[in-house]
């Protein structure tokens, strides 16, 4: 079967897209965690 090469390239493209999405999600989650940390510090200060 000679069609495996195309599939490999398709998979690579999908993987790269997923990696880009994951980086965006990680940045977003990091921001939320920082906000929660700040809120926790503020509440422990009161």
C-alpha positions, -999 to 999 in steps of 0.1 A, spaced: 0 0 0 14 33 -11 -11 56 7 5 54 41 28 84 34 -1 108 29 -17 95 61 15 102 80 16 138 68 -21 143 77 -14 130 112 16 153 116 -6 183 106 -33 173 131 -7 168 158 8 202 152 -26 218 154 -34 200 187 0 212 201 -9 248 192 -43 245 208 -28 229 239 -4 257 243 -33 282 242 -53 262 267 -23 259 290 -18 297 289 -55 302 297 -55 277 326 -23 292 339 -40 326 340 -70 311 359 -47 294 384 -28 327 390 -61 345 396 -73 318 420 -39 320 438 -42 358 442 -78 354 455 -67 328 480 -39 350 492 -63 380 495 -89 359 515 -62 345 538 -50 381 545 -85 392 557 
